[in-house]
Structure formats: structure tokens, C-alpha cells
Amino acid sequence: MKDFKIPRENLKRLVRGGGLCIAPDTILVDGIPVALIYRVMPSTMYDSGWRFFTGSESNEYLSNSRFNGVYELNTVVNYCPDTIPFLDSPPYSAFRRSDGGEWVNISHDVDWQQWA
């Protein structure tokens, strides 16, 4: 059982009906801030298409299913509520946190075949 940084009983209802998303333990267990979000075409009817990362995860880490999970979108945005304004963005949208902390749209700079 994972020891999440924000206990289930402390999660707030920030979004409704957002579907599911993918996020690694670096966010939900270690509490490292989200620095990269992107949305692909949903793979199931419950998938929002959203993927959340800190930017520090290696390919090896991300390929290990023990360190990644499928969560309700509301659960993950409790760790990064400043991403809520982007959640209505269409598939093939991507945003990265700048060194100054602002979110920057990087959708046109992404190799979507690599991230899909």
C-alpha cells in the first residue's frame, strides 16, 4: 500500500467528472511539484487523456508500473490545483512550468508520437 502525501480524507472536491489520469509516485507519494502536464487522446471512455509529471522521472522509472498509477483527475489536481484552468484543453495540449513558476504552453514543441 502506498503512503500518499495527501491522505484520502484530506482530498478536496476541486473538479467533477474529470475522468481518470496517469501520475507517478514522485507527485503523489514524494510530493514533488508537478512541472509537466499533457493531454493525449483518451484510451478508454473513462480516461481524460491527462498525464502529470514532475519532469525528474527517468524513462526507467516511468516504465515501472509500481511507480505509476491511474487516478481520478480530482485526486491529482489536489497536488497541483494551478493546473485546473488547463483541464478543458483539447487532446495534444501540453504545458510546462517555467523556472519562474508560470505555466507555458508547449503544445507545438512536442513530438506527440513519442508521448502518445
N, CA, C and O atoms as a MOPAC input file, in Angstrom:
PM7 MOZYME 1SCF
protein

 N      0.84300 1    -1.18100 1     0.00000 1
 C      0.00000 1     0.00000 1     0.00000 1
 C      0.88800 1     1.24500 1     0.00000 1
 O      1.87500 1     1.32000 1     0.73100 1
 N      0.52100 1     2.21000 1    -0.82700 1
 C      1.30500 1     3.43300 1    -0.93100 1
 C      0.90900 1     4.41600 1     0.17000 1
 O     -0.24700 1     4.48200 1     0.58700 1
 N      1.89500 1     5.16700 1     0.62200 1
 C      1.67400 1     6.20000 1     1.63400 1
 C      1.61900 1     7.54500 1     0.90100 1
 O      2.64900 1     8.18300 1     0.68600 1
 N      0.40700 1     7.96800 1     0.51900 1
 C      0.23800 1     9.18000 1    -0.26500 1
 C      0.50300 1    10.43100 1     0.56400 1
 O      0.19000 1    10.48300 1     1.75400 1
 N      1.08300 1    11.43600 1    -0.08300 1
 C      1.42800 1    12.69400 1     0.57800 1
 C      0.18300 1    13.39000 1     1.13700 1
 O      0.22400 1    13.96100 1     2.22700 1
 N     -0.91500 1    13.34000 1     0.39100 1
 C     -2.18000 1    13.89600 1     0.86600 1
 C     -3.09500 1    12.70900 1     1.18900 1
 O     -3.50900 1    11.98900 1     0.28100 1
 N     -3.41000 1    12.50100 1     2.45000 1
 C     -4.30100 1    11.39200 1     2.80700 1
 C     -5.67000 1    11.54200 1     2.13100 1
 O     -6.16600 1    12.65300 1     1.94600 1
 N     -6.25900 1    10.42300 1     1.77300 1
 C     -7.54900 1    10.39600 1     1.07200 1
 C     -8.58900 1    11.30300 1     1.74000 1
 O     -9.32800 1    12.01300 1     1.05800 1
 N     -8.64200 1    11.27500 1     3.06700 1
 C     -9.65400 1    12.05600 1     3.78200 1
 C     -9.40200 1    13.56800 1     3.70000 1
 O    -10.28700 1    14.35600 1     4.03300 1
 N     -8.21700 1    13.97800 1     3.26600 1
 C     -7.89900 1    15.40500 1     3.13700 1
 C     -8.06600 1    15.92800 1     1.71000 1
 O     -7.86700 1    17.11700 1     1.46100 1
 N     -8.43100 1    15.05000 1     0.77300 1
 C     -8.64400 1    15.49000 1    -0.60300 1
 C     -9.91200 1    16.33100 1    -0.67900 1
 O    -10.92100 1    16.02000 1    -0.04700 1
 N     -9.84100 1    17.40000 1    -1.46500 1
 C    -10.99200 1    18.28300 1    -1.66800 1
 C    -11.58800 1    18.00200 1    -3.03900 1
 O    -10.88100 1    17.56700 1    -3.94800 1
 N    -12.87400 1    18.24500 1    -3.19100 1
 C    -13.51800 1    18.10800 1    -4.49600 1
 C    -13.23500 1    19.39300 1    -5.26300 1
 O    -13.89200 1    20.41100 1    -5.04800 1
 N    -12.24600 1    19.33800 1    -6.16700 1
 C    -11.84300 1    20.50900 1    -6.94100 1
 C    -12.40200 1    20.47900 1    -8.35700 1
 O    -12.67500 1    21.52500 1    -8.94600 1
 N    -12.57300 1    19.26700 1    -8.90600 1
 C    -13.17300 1    19.09800 1   -10.23400 1
 C    -14.16500 1    17.94700 1   -10.15800 1
 O    -14.00400 1    17.02300 1    -9.36000 1
 N    -15.17000 1    18.01400 1   -10.98000 1
 C    -16.18600 1    16.95300 1   -11.01300 1
 C    -16.18600 1    16.28600 1   -12.37900 1
 O    -16.07000 1    16.94300 1   -13.41300 1
 N    -16.31700 1    14.97700 1   -12.35700 1
 C    -16.45500 1    14.24200 1   -13.60600 1
 C    -15.30500 1    14.36800 1   -14.56200 1
 O    -15.50600 1    14.30100 1   -15.77500 1
 N    -14.10500 1    14.54900 1   -14.06000 1
 C    -12.94900 1    14.74000 1   -14.92500 1
 C    -12.41000 1    13.47600 1   -15.56000 1
 O    -11.65900 1    13.54200 1   -16.53300 1
 N    -12.78300 1    12.32200 1   -15.02200 1
 C    -12.26800 1    11.07000 1   -15.54600 1
 C    -10.97400 1    10.67800 1   -14.86300 1
 O    -10.64400 1    11.17100 1   -13.78400 1
 N    -10.25100 1     9.78700 1   -15.50900 1
 C     -9.00900 1     9.24900 1   -14.96100 1
 C     -7.80300 1     9.88000 1   -15.64400 1
 O     -7.89800 1    10.39300 1   -16.76000 1
 N     -6.66400 1     9.83200 1   -14.95000 1
 C     -5.41200 1    10.35300 1   -15.49700 1
 C     -4.26700 1     9.48900 1   -14.97900 1
 O     -4.46500 1     8.61400 1   -14.13700 1
 N     -3.08800 1     9.74300 1   -15.48700 1
 C     -1.89200 1     9.00000 1   -15.07300 1
 C     -0.94000 1     9.95200 1   -14.36700 1
 O     -0.70500 1    11.07100 1   -14.82300 1
 N     -0.39500 1     9.48800 1   -13.24500 1
 C      0.58700 1    10.27600 1   -12.49700 1
 C      1.53400 1     9.31500 1   -11.77000 1
 O      1.12700 1     8.22100 1   -11.38000 1
 N      2.78700 1     9.71800 1   -11.59000 1
 C      3.76900 1     8.88300 1   -10.90700 1
 C      3.82400 1     9.16200 1    -9.40000 1
 O      3.28700 1    10.15400 1    -8.90700 1
 N      4.48500 1     8.25900 1    -8.70300 1
 C      4.67800 1     8.39200 1    -7.25700 1
 C      5.49300 1     9.62100 1    -6.88100 1
 O      5.39100 1    10.10500 1    -5.75300 1
 N      6.30200 1    10.13500 1    -7.80800 1
 C      7.08100 1    11.33400 1    -7.49100 1
 C      6.15300 1    12.46000 1    -7.05900 1
 O      6.53400 1    13.29600 1    -6.23900 1
 N      4.94500 1    12.49100 1    -7.60000 1
 C      3.96000 1    13.51400 1    -7.24400 1
 C      3.15700 1    13.08100 1    -6.02600 1
 O      3.13500 1    13.78100 1    -5.01400 1
 N      2.49200 1    11.92300 1    -6.11800 1
 C      1.51400 1    11.52900 1    -5.11600 1
 C      2.11300 1    10.96900 1    -3.82300 1
 O      1.48900 1    11.06400 1    -2.76600 1
 N      3.29100 1    10.39900 1    -3.89500 1
 C      3.92900 1     9.84300 1    -2.69700 1
 C      5.04000 1    10.76200 1    -2.19300 1
 O      5.09700 1    11.08300 1    -1.00600 1
 N      5.92400 1    11.18400 1    -3.10200 1
 C      7.06500 1    12.01400 1    -2.70400 1
 C      6.69700 1    13.49200 1    -2.54400 1
 O      7.38400 1    14.22600 1    -1.83400 1
 N      5.63100 1    13.92600 1    -3.19200 1
 C      5.19400 1    15.30800 1    -3.06400 1
 C      5.99600 1    16.31100 1    -3.86800 1
 O      5.97100 1    17.50500 1    -3.57000 1
 N      6.71300 1    15.84000 1    -4.88900 1
 C      7.46500 1    16.75600 1    -5.75100 1
 C      6.46300 1    17.50900 1    -6.63300 1
 O      5.54800 1    16.89000 1    -7.17700 1
 N      6.61300 1    18.81200 1    -6.78300 1
 C      5.63900 1    19.59200 1    -7.55800 1
 C      5.54900 1    19.16400 1    -9.02500 1
 O      6.54000 1    18.77000 1    -9.64000 1
 N      4.35100 1    19.25300 1    -9.55500 1
 C      4.09900 1    18.97000 1   -10.96500 1
 C      4.75500 1    20.05900 1   -11.80500 1
 O      4.62400 1    21.24800 1   -11.51400 1
 N      5.46500 1    19.63800 1   -12.85400 1
 C      6.13000 1    20.59900 1   -13.72300 1
 C      5.77600 1    20.38900 1   -15.19400 1
 O      6.12200 1    21.21600 1   -16.03800 1
 N      5.08900 1    19.28800 1   -15.50300 1
 C      4.74200 1    18.99300 1   -16.88800 1
 C      3.39500 1    18.28300 1   -16.91100 1
 O      3.18800 1    17.29700 1   -16.20300 1
 N      2.48800 1    18.79100 1   -17.72800 1
 C      1.21700 1    18.11300 1   -17.95000 1
 C      0.97600 1    18.07300 1   -19.44400 1
 O      1.31500 1    19.00800 1   -20.16900 1
 N      0.39400 1    16.99100 1   -19.88800 1
 C     -0.01200 1    16.94000 1   -21.28800 1
 C     -1.22700 1    16.04700 1   -21.42700 1
 O     -1.51300 1    15.20100 1   -20.57900 1
 N     -1.93200 1    16.26300 1   -22.52500 1
 C     -3.15400 1    15.50700 1   -22.78500 1
 C     -3.05800 1    14.83000 1   -24.13800 1
 O     -2.81200 1    15.46800 1   -25.16100 1
 N     -3.25500 1    13.53700 1   -24.11600 1
 C     -3.30100 1    12.74800 1   -25.34100 1
 C     -4.75500 1    12.36000 1   -25.60500 1
 O     -5.64000 1    12.67200 1   -24.80800 1
 N     -4.99400 1    11.68900 1   -26.70800 1
 C     -6.34000 1    11.16700 1   -26.96300 1
 C     -6.63400 1    10.11200 1   -25.90500 1
 O     -5.81000 1     9.22600 1   -25.67400 1
 N     -7.77500 1    10.19100 1   -25.26900 1
 C     -8.12000 1     9.19900 1   -24.24900 1
 C     -8.08700 1     7.78400 1   -24.80800 1
 O     -8.47800 1     7.54700 1   -25.95100 1
 N     -7.61300 1     6.84400 1   -23.98700 1
 C     -7.50200 1     5.45500 1   -24.43300 1
 C     -8.73800 1     4.63100 1   -24.08000 1
 O     -8.93900 1     3.55000 1   -24.63400 1
 N     -9.56100 1     5.12800 1   -23.17100 1
 C    -10.81900 1     4.47500 1   -22.81400 1
 C    -11.86500 1     5.56600 1   -22.57600 1
 O    -11.53900 1     6.75200 1   -22.56900 1
 N    -13.10600 1     5.16600 1   -22.38500 1
 C    -14.15100 1     6.16300 1   -22.15400 1
 C    -13.98800 1     6.86200 1   -20.81200 1
 O    -14.55800 1     7.93400 1   -20.60900 1
 N    -13.22300 1     6.27800 1   -19.88900 1
 C    -13.01500 1     6.88000 1   -18.57400 1
 C    -11.73400 1     7.70100 1   -18.50200 1
 O    -11.54500 1     8.47000 1   -17.56000 1
 N    -10.86700 1     7.55000 1   -19.47000 1
 C     -9.57800 1     8.24300 1   -19.49900 1
 C     -9.78100 1     9.69300 1   -19.92500 1
 O    -10.40100 1     9.96500 1   -20.95300 1
 N     -9.25100 1    10.62300 1   -19.12500 1
 C     -9.30600 1    12.04100 1   -19.50100 1
 C     -8.25800 1    12.37400 1   -20.55000 1
 O     -8.37200 1    13.37700 1   -21.25500 1
 N     -7.23200 1    11.52700 1   -20.65400 1
 C     -6.10700 1    11.80600 1   -21.54800 1
 C     -4.99000 1    12.56400 1   -20.86700 1
 O     -3.91100 1    12.71000 1   -21.44200 1
 N     -5.21700 1    13.05500 1   -19.64700 1
 C     -4.21600 1    13.87000 1   -18.96000 1
 C     -3.13900 1    13.00500 1   -18.32200 1
 O     -3.40900 1    11.94200 1   -17.76300 1
 N     -1.89600 1    13.50500 1   -18.42600 1
 C     -0.72100 1    12.86700 1   -17.83600 1
 C      0.03300 1    13.95400 1   -17.06600 1
 O      0.23400 1    15.05900 1   -17.57100 1
 N      0.44000 1    13.63300 1   -15.85200 1
 C      1.10000 1    14.59600 1   -14.95700 1
 C      2.48400 1    14.08000 1   -14.58000 1
 O      2.64300 1    12.89200 1   -14.30000 1
 N      3.49200 1    14.96200 1   -14.56900 1
 C      4.86300 1    14.57600 1   -14.23900 1
 C      5.58800 1    15.70900 1   -13.51800 1
 O      5.18800 1    16.87100 1   -13.59500 1
 N      6.65100 1    15.35200 1   -12.82200 1
 C      7.49700 1    16.36200 1   -12.18400 1
 C      8.58800 1    16.83000 1   -13.14300 1
 O      9.15600 1    17.90900 1   -12.97200 1
 N      8.87000 1    16.01700 1   -14.14000 1
 C      9.96000 1    16.31700 1   -15.06700 1
 C     11.27100 1    15.68800 1   -14.64800 1
 O     12.25100 1    15.74400 1   -15.39100 1
 N     11.30400 1    15.08600 1   -13.46100 1
 C     12.53600 1    14.45900 1   -12.97500 1
 C     12.53400 1    12.94000 1   -13.15700 1
 O     13.53200 1    12.28200 1   -12.86200 1
 N     11.42800 1    12.38400 1   -13.63500 1
 C     11.32100 1    10.93500 1   -13.77900 1
 C     12.14300 1    10.44100 1   -14.97400 1
 O     12.08900 1    11.02300 1   -16.05800 1
 N     12.88200 1     9.39200 1   -14.77000 1
 C     13.63200 1     8.77700 1   -15.86600 1
 C     12.69900 1     7.85200 1   -16.65000 1
 O     11.63400 1     7.48000 1   -16.15700 1
 N     13.09200 1     7.48600 1   -17.85400 1
 C     12.31300 1     6.52900 1   -18.64100 1
 C     12.19400 1     5.20400 1   -17.90200 1
 O     11.14800 1     4.55500 1   -17.93100 1
 N     13.27100 1     4.81400 1   -17.24400 1
 C     13.27400 1     3.56800 1   -16.47500 1
 C     12.23300 1     3.63100 1   -15.35000 1
 O     11.48600 1     2.67600 1   -15.13900 1
 N     12.19000 1     4.74400 1   -14.64000 1
 C     11.21700 1     4.93800 1   -13.56200 1
 C      9.79800 1     4.88900 1   -14.11200 1
 O      8.93300 1     4.21900 1   -13.54700 1
 N      9.55900 1     5.59100 1   -15.20500 1
 C      8.21600 1     5.65300 1   -15.78000 1
 C      7.76600 1     4.32100 1   -16.36400 1
 O      6.56600 1     4.05400 1   -16.44300 1
 N      8.70000 1     3.49600 1   -16.76800 1
 C      8.32200 1     2.20100 1   -17.34100 1
 C      8.02100 1     1.15900 1   -16.26600 1
 O      7.56700 1     0.06000 1   -16.58600 1
 N      8.26700 1     1.48600 1   -14.99800 1
 C      7.99400 1     0.56900 1   -13.90100 1
 C      6.60000 1     0.86300 1   -13.33900 1
 O      6.39200 1     1.89500 1   -12.70100 1
 N      5.66500 1    -0.02700 1   -13.57300 1
 C      4.27000 1     0.19900 1   -13.18100 1
 C      4.08200 1     0.33100 1   -11.67000 1
 O      3.04700 1     0.82800 1   -11.22600 1
 N      5.05200 1    -0.10000 1   -10.87700 1
 C      4.94500 1     0.06700 1    -9.41600 1
 C      4.99800 1     1.53400 1    -9.00500 1
 O      4.51700 1     1.89600 1    -7.93100 1
 N      5.57800 1     2.37700 1    -9.85000 1
 C      5.77300 1     3.78800 1    -9.51300 1
 C      4.80500 1     4.72700 1   -10.22600 1
 O      4.95200 1     5.94600 1   -10.13800 1
 N      3.82900 1     4.18100 1   -10.92200 1
 C      2.87100 1     4.97800 1   -11.67700 1
 C      1.47600 1     4.44300 1   -11.42200 1
 O      1.30100 1     3.26300 1   -11.12000 1
 N      0.49400 1     5.30300 1   -11.54300 1
 C     -0.85800 1     4.83800 1   -11.31800 1
 C     -1.87300 1     5.59600 1   -12.12800 1
 O     -1.60000 1     6.65900 1   -12.68400 1
 N     -3.05000 1     5.01900 1   -12.17700 1
 C     -4.20900 1     5.64400 1   -12.79900 1
 C     -5.08100 1     6.13100 1   -11.66000 1
 O     -5.48100 1     5.35600 1   -10.79200 1
 N     -5.37200 1     7.41700 1   -11.67100 1
 C     -6.09600 1     8.05000 1   -10.57400 1
 C     -7.22200 1     8.91200 1   -11.11300 1
 O     -7.21600 1     9.30400 1   -12.28000 1
 N     -8.18600 1     9.20400 1   -10.25400 1
 C     -9.19600 1    10.19500 1   -10.58800 1
 C     -8.48900 1    11.52600 1   -10.80000 1
 O     -7.57400 1    11.87800 1   -10.05600 1
 N     -8.91300 1    12.25100 1   -11.80600 1
 C     -8.31300 1    13.55700 1   -12.08100 1
 C     -8.38800 1    14.45200 1   -10.85400 1
 O     -7.44000 1    15.18400 1   -10.56800 1
 N     -9.48400 1    14.40800 1   -10.13400 1
 C     -9.63000 1    15.22700 1    -8.93000 1
 C     -8.53000 1    14.92400 1    -7.91300 1
 O     -8.02600 1    15.84400 1    -7.26800 1
 N     -8.15300 1    13.67400 1    -7.75900 1
 C     -7.10100 1    13.30700 1    -6.80800 1
 C     -5.80500 1    14.00600 1    -7.16900 1
 O     -5.15800 1    14.60100 1    -6.30700 1
 N     -5.42300 1    13.93900 1    -8.43000 1
 C     -4.13800 1    14.50400 1    -8.85100 1
 C     -4.14300 1    16.02500 1    -8.79100 1
 O     -3.14000 1    16.62100 1    -8.39900 1
 N     -5.24500 1    16.67100 1    -9.16900 1
 C     -5.24000 1    18.13400 1    -9.12900 1
 C     -5.22600 1    18.67500 1    -7.70200 1
 O     -4.96300 1    19.86200 1    -7.50600 1
 N     -5.49600 1    17.85100 1    -6.71600 1
 C     -5.30300 1    18.27700 1    -5.33000 1
 C     -3.82600 1    18.55300 1    -5.05900 1
 O     -3.50200 1    19.34500 1    -4.17400 1
 N     -2.93500 1    17.91800 1    -5.80100 1
 C     -1.49300 1    18.12400 1    -5.65900 1
 C     -1.01500 1    19.32300 1    -6.47900 1
 O      0.07800 1    19.84000 1    -6.24700 1
 N     -1.82300 1    19.75700 1    -7.42600 1
 C     -1.42700 1    20.85900 1    -8.31600 1
 C     -2.66200 1    21.60800 1    -8.80100 1
 O     -2.97400 1    21.57900 1    -9.99100 1
 N     -3.37100 1    22.28200 1    -7.88600 1
 C     -4.60600 1    22.96600 1    -8.28800 1
 C     -4.40800 1    24.05800 1    -9.33800 1
 O     -5.36500 1    24.45400 1   -10.00200 1
 N     -3.18500 1    24.54600 1    -9.49300 1
 C     -2.96600 1    25.58500 1   -10.50600 1
 C     -3.05300 1    25.03600 1   -11.93100 1
 O     -2.95100 1    25.80100 1   -12.88900 1
 N     -3.24000 1    23.72100 1   -12.08400 1
 C     -3.41500 1    23.14000 1   -13.41800 1
 C     -4.88100 1    23.11200 1   -13.84500 1
 O     -5.17600 1    22.83600 1   -15.00700 1
 N     -5.79500 1    23.39100 1   -12.93200 1
 C     -7.22800 1    23.30300 1   -13.22900 1
 C     -7.63700 1    24.14600 1   -14.44200 1
 O     -8.44800 1    23.67900 1   -15.24200 1
 N     -7.11300 1    25.36700 1   -14.61700 1
 C     -7.52500 1    26.14900 1   -15.79500 1
 C     -7.19900 1    25.48400 1   -17.13600 1
 O     -7.78500 1    25.85400 1   -18.15300 1
 N     -6.28400 1    24.51800 1   -17.16300 1
 C     -5.89100 1    23.87800 1   -18.41100 1
 C     -6.70400 1    22.62900 1   -18.73100 1
 O     -6.60400 1    22.10300 1   -19.84000 1
 N     -7.49500 1    22.14800 1   -17.79700 1
 C     -8.13400 1    20.83900 1   -17.93900 1
 C     -9.15300 1    20.76200 1   -19.07000 1
 O     -9.49800 1    19.66200 1   -19.50200 1
 N     -9.63900 1    21.88300 1   -19.55700 1
 C    -10.55500 1    21.86800 1   -20.70300 1
 C     -9.81400 1    21.93900 1   -22.03100 1
 O    -10.44000 1    21.98400 1   -23.09000 1
 N     -8.49400 1    21.95000 1   -21.98300 1
 C     -7.70100 1    21.97900 1   -23.21400 1
 C     -7.92000 1    20.68300 1   -23.98900 1
 O     -8.13200 1    19.62800 1   -23.39200 1
 N     -7.86900 1    20.75900 1   -25.31000 1
 C     -8.11100 1    19.56600 1   -26.12200 1
 C     -6.92700 1    18.60000 1   -26.08600 1
 O     -5.83800 1    18.96600 1   -25.64200 1
 N     -7.14000 1    17.36500 1   -26.55300 1
 C     -6.01000 1    16.44900 1   -26.70500 1
 C     -4.90700 1    17.10100 1   -27.54000 1
 O     -5.16600 1    17.94400 1   -28.39900 1
 N     -3.69300 1    16.69200 1   -27.26600 1
 C     -2.47600 1    17.22700 1   -27.87700 1
 C     -2.17400 1    18.63400 1   -27.38200 1
 O     -1.66200 1    19.48100 1   -28.11400 1
 N     -2.51200 1    18.85500 1   -26.10300 1
 C     -2.12700 1    20.07400 1   -25.40200 1
 C     -1.06000 1    19.70100 1   -24.38300 1
 O     -1.11400 1    18.62500 1   -23.78700 1
 N     -0.09700 1    20.58400 1   -24.18500 1
 C      0.98000 1    20.32600 1   -23.22700 1
 C      1.42700 1    21.64400 1   -22.60600 1
 O      1.47800 1    22.68400 1   -23.26200 1
 N      1.74700 1    21.56200 1   -21.32100 1
 C      2.16300 1    22.73700 1   -20.57000 1
 C      3.31300 1    22.36100 1   -19.65100 1
 O      3.30700 1    21.29500 1   -19.03600 1
 N      4.30800 1    23.25400 1   -19.56200 1
 C      5.46500 1    23.03800 1   -18.69600 1
 C      5.60800 1    24.25600 1   -17.79000 1
 O      5.39800 1    25.39500 1   -18.20600 1
 N      5.97400 1    23.98000 1   -16.53300 1
 C      6.19700 1    25.07300 1   -15.58800 1
 C      7.57200 1    25.68200 1   -15.88000 1
 O      8.57200 1    24.96900 1   -15.96600 1
 N      7.60700 1    26.99600 1   -16.03000 1
 C      8.87300 1    27.68300 1   -16.29900 1
 C      9.68100 1    27.79600 1   -15.01200 1
 O      9.18700 1    27.48400 1   -13.92800 1
 N     10.91200 1    28.24000 1   -15.14100 1
 C     11.76300 1    28.45400 1   -13.96300 1
 C     11.14500 1    29.47500 1   -13.01600 1
 O     11.39000 1    29.43100 1   -11.81000 1
 N     10.35200 1    30.38900 1   -13.54900 1
 C      9.67700 1    31.39600 1   -12.73000 1
 C      8.37800 1    30.90100 1   -12.11400 1
 O      7.74700 1    31.62300 1   -11.34200 1
 N      7.96900 1    29.67800 1   -12.44400 1
 C      6.77000 1    29.09300 1   -11.86100 1
 C      5.51300 1    29.24500 1   -12.68600 1
 O      4.47400 1    28.69100 1   -12.32700 1
 N      5.57800 1    29.99300 1   -13.79800 1
 C      4.40000 1    30.16000 1   -14.64900 1
 C      4.27200 1    28.95100 1   -15.57300 1
 O      5.26000 1    28.29500 1   -15.90300 1
 N      3.03900 1    28.67300 1   -15.98000 1
 C      2.79700 1    27.60000 1   -16.94200 1
 C      2.94500 1    28.15000 1   -18.35500 1
 O      2.41800 1    29.21400 1   -18.68100 1
 N      3.67000 1    27.41000 1   -19.18300 1
 C      3.92900 1    27.79300 1   -20.56600 1
 C      3.34500 1    26.71300 1   -21.47700 1
 O      3.54800 1    25.52100 1   -21.25100 1
 N      2.62400 1    27.14300 1   -22.49900 1
 C      2.06200 1    26.21000 1   -23.47500 1
 C      3.18400 1    25.72900 1   -24.38800 1
 O      3.80500 1    26.53200 1   -25.08500 1
 N      3.44300 1    24.43600 1   -24.38800 1
 C      4.49200 1    23.86100 1   -25.23600 1
 C      3.90700 1    22.88900 1   -26.25700 1
 O      4.62900 1    22.06500 1   -26.81700 1
 N      2.60600 1    22.98500 1   -26.49700 1
 C      1.89800 1    22.03800 1   -27.36500 1
 C      2.53100 1    21.89900 1   -28.74300 1
 O      2.56000 1    20.80500 1   -29.30600 1
 N      3.03300 1    22.99300 1   -29.28300 1
 C      3.59300 1    22.96300 1   -30.63600 1
 C      5.02700 1    22.46300 1   -30.67100 1
 O      5.57700 1    22.25400 1   -31.75200 1
 N      5.64400 1    22.26500 1   -29.50900 1
 C      7.03100 1    21.81700 1   -29.43900 1
 C      7.16200 1    20.31900 1   -29.15300 1
 O      8.27400 1    19.80100 1   -29.04700 1
 N      6.03900 1    19.63000 1   -29.02900 1
 C      6.03600 1    18.24900 1   -28.57400 1
 C      6.05000 1    17.27700 1   -29.74200 1
 O      5.37400 1    17.48400 1   -30.74900 1
 N      6.83300 1    16.21300 1   -29.59200 1
 C      6.79200 1    15.07500 1   -30.51900 1
 C      5.69100 1    14.14900 1   -30.00300 1
 O      5.94000 1    13.28900 1   -29.15900 1
 N      4.47000 1    14.33100 1   -30.51600 1
 C      3.31200 1    13.62100 1   -29.97400 1
 C      3.38600 1    12.12200 1   -30.18100 1
 O      2.77800 1    11.37300 1   -29.41500 1
 N      4.10300 1    11.66100 1   -31.17800 1
 C      4.26000 1    10.20400 1   -31.36300 1
 C      5.04200 1     9.60600 1   -30.19900 1
 O      4.78900 1     8.46800 1   -29.80200 1
 N      5.97500 1    10.35100 1   -29.65600 1
 C      6.76200 1     9.88100 1   -28.51500 1
 C      5.91900 1     9.84300 1   -27.24900 1
 O      6.07500 1     8.93700 1   -26.43100 1
 N      5.02500 1    10.81900 1   -27.07700 1
 C      4.25300 1    10.92600 1   -25.84100 1
 C      2.93000 1    10.20000 1   -25.86800 1
 O      2.31900 1    10.00200 1   -24.81800 1
 N      2.47200 1     9.79800 1   -27.03200 1
 C      1.14900 1     9.13700 1   -27.12800 1
 C      1.14700 1     7.76400 1   -26.49600 1
 O      0.11900 1     7.08600 1   -26.49400 1

